[in-house]
Amino acid sequence: IILGLEDPYAWMPSSEWTPGETIRFSSFTTNYVPSNTGPLVGGASLDGKLVLFTTGAAYATIGDGPDLLGSNNYPPVERIASVDAGPIPGTPILETPLGLVYQTVTGIMLLDRGLNAQFIGADVELFSSTPYVLRSSVLDAENQEFRLLLDPGSDLVGEQTGTLVPSNGGVGLIYNYFYQQWSILFNYGGQNACFYQGKYTMVRSDGVV
């Protein structure tokens, strides 16, 4: 799907894709979310549902999307009652075995597979709410955890821990979803990360891999 159109409430799904061919879009299959909860900021797939986030809500719809002729478009979206804030614009949304993990201005949230929003980042709220910005989220299924990279906008002193976190340092957060525990890595700045040849690989803030 395409977000970020001229109309901030519009989203456009591609038509049915055939391997080896160009992905096609048509303005005739443009869809919309209600305008009273803010513009669209992200979307993800979860258990056959398409979940669309705005700044103040989340919506879901189901279906396979339009075919090559533009028929069988998605049905109208329905609001997910448990969500009252969407991800910070431009931050990643990660699908995990638990559901979708994303960052709001107050911290790390989980939209579980029952479409219930949970604030799972309470224990690391100091380092996962604004001005910290989520740069990367990666699933490590083998170790039953996901890893987050966050970058602070300015030098901060953690009032609860007394720990100085420099603006060029950043923070790494690791959540083990089997034990439901967080780990914090300081001075762990990075712009992006992935698993490459079975190893967690990070692009640091200075551009070094």
NULOTI-365570 format. One record per residue (C-alpha): residue in one letter; x, y, z. Coordinates in steps of 0.001 Angstrom, whole numbers, padded with zeros to 6 digits, always signed. Example, Ala and Ser with C-alpha at 12.3 -4.5 7.8 and 13.67 -1.06 7.14 Angstrom:
! residues 2
A+012300-004500+007800
S+013670-001060+007140
//
This chain:
! residues 209
I+000000+000000+000000
I+000968+003652-000410
L+000534+006242+002336
G+001662+009852+002372
L-000527+010916-000527
E-001642+014491-001128
D-004706+013679+000951
P-003288+012719+004392
Y-006272+010441+005087
A-005974+008456+001854
W-004256+005143+001215
M-003871+003225-002008
P-003428-000554-002286
S-001635-002116-005226
S-003471-004385-007601
E-002823-008110-007570
W+000889-008663-008148
T+002367-011231-010517
P+006014-012193-009814
G+008361-010618-012324
E+005989-007800-013185
T+005785-004192-012007
I+003596-003439-009000
R+000631-001391-010237
F-001524+001167-008473
S-004738+002840-009546
S-006364+005984-008197
F-009703+004219-008654
T-008889+002003-005662
T-007976+004833-003284
N-009383+004321+000214
Y-009735+006633+003207
V-009694+006682+006993
P-011898+009099+008960
S-010374+012558+009238
N-011260+013127+012892
T-008332+011114+014333
G-005483+012735+012454
P-003509+011853+009315
L-002193+008407+008458
V+001257+007656+009886
G+001802+003932+009213
G+000425+000539+008385
A+001175-003152+008807
S-000297-006594+008204
L-001429-008778+011106
D-003124-012164+010777
G-004718-011359+007440
K-005822-007907+008573
L-004478-004629+007254
V-003907-002300+010225
L-003673+001426+009509
F-002492+003902+012132
T-003297+007592+012350
T-001879+009997+014924
G-004813+009340+017220
A-006239+005928+016366
A-005896+002650+014484
Y-008177+001020+011933
A-008399-002451+010440
T-009789-004011+007292
I-009577-007449+005718
G-009329-008868+002232
D-006817-009572-000509
G-007122-006174-002159
P-008020-005312-005756
D-007378-007693-008631
L-005719-006795-011932
L-008951-005181-013126
G-009311-003057-009983
S-012240-005046-008615
N-012613-006483-005100
N-011223-003463-003293
Y-010851-003526+000494
P-014027-002974+002528
P-014251+000210+004650
V-011953+000322+007674
E-013233-000209+011191
R-011747+001550+014199
I-009785-000481+016762
A-011287+000706+020038
S-008241-000017+022219
V-005891+002339+020345
D-005893+006073+021122
A-002456+007020+019759
G-000559+005932+016678
P+003172+005592+016069
I+005440+008602+015891
P+005538+009498+012168
G+008450+007894+010376
T+009150+005256+013020
P+009035+001507+012226
I+006234-000917+013065
L+007428-004453+013842
E+005398-007637+013536
T+006274-010107+016300
P+004690-013334+017578
L+002892-011142+020128
G+001521-008679+017577
L+002614-005262+016317
V+005208-003278+018277
Y+005511+000471+017746
Q+006518+003695+019503
T+004116+006441+020540
V+005146+009671+022253
T+004646+007937+025609
G+006666+004797+024856
I+006570+001304+023386
M+003174-000178+022631
L+001968-003612+021560
L-001150-004204+019499
D-001705-007876+020240
R-003312-010438+017938
G-006649-009825+019605
L-006300-006134+018598
N-005818-005036+022199
A-003316-002218+022782
Q-000885-002793+025657
F+001750-000470+027098
I+004623-002950+027321
G+007324-000291+027659
A+006501+000918+031176
D+009770-000424+032621
V+011838+001470+030018
E+009590+004505+029609
L+012412+006915+030449
F+014378+005743+027409
S+011555+004998+024970
S+009306+008049+025144
T+009947+011400+023470
P+012408+012953+022821
Y+013772+009455+022084
V+012948+008341+018548
L+012800+004720+017426
R+015206+004208+014512
S+015137+000425+014098
S+013168-002586+015322
V+014335-006116+014552
L+012870-009498+015520
D+015217-012184+016866
A+012841-015149+016845
E+015550-017660+017743
N+016112-015952+021096
Q+012455-014961+021496
E+013211-011261+021637
F+013142-008079+019617
R+015757-005346+019547
L+015106-001623+019320
L+017481+001267+018583
L+016492+004685+019895
D+018160+008026+019408
P+017731+010925+021867
G+017306+014392+020497
S+019444+016021+023195
D+021582+015180+026214
L+019364+013784+028928
V+019925+012810+032519
G+017773+009921+033638
E+016092+011257+036757
Q+015301+007788+038040
T+018728+006273+037348
G+021080+009249+037369
T+022584+007947+034138
L+023872+010437+031583
V+022810+009489+028066
P+024732+011544+025473
S+022911+012712+022367
N+025321+010836+020099
G+025134+007663+022168
G+021630+006369+021781
V+020052+003441+023563
G+019439-000174+022645
L+016414-001904+024166
I+015980-005671+024075
Y+012680-007265+025045
N+012540-010998+025751
Y+008904-011867+025171
F+009211-015308+026778
Y+010336-013883+030127
Q+008648-010507+029503
Q+011797-008645+030538
W+013664-005632+029168
S+017415-005092+028911
I+019004-001675+028290
L+022237-000979+026408
F+023663+002536+026818
N+025895+004352+024300
Y+024404+002093+021634
G+023624+004604+018939
G+022542+003418+015525
Q+020451+004457+012558
N+019332+001036+011379
A+019902-002680+011914
C+019097-006126+010535
F+020210-009734+010763
Y+022913-010453+008206
Q+024297-013986+007870
G+022727-014839+011212
K+024292-011926+013103
Y+022720-008733+014388
T+024258-006018+012214
M+023923-002318+012942
V+024684+000888+011079
R+026038+003188+013777
S+025219+006877+014033
D+028622+007681+012497
G+027894+005482+009451
V+030148+002583+010476
V+028654-000923+010136
//
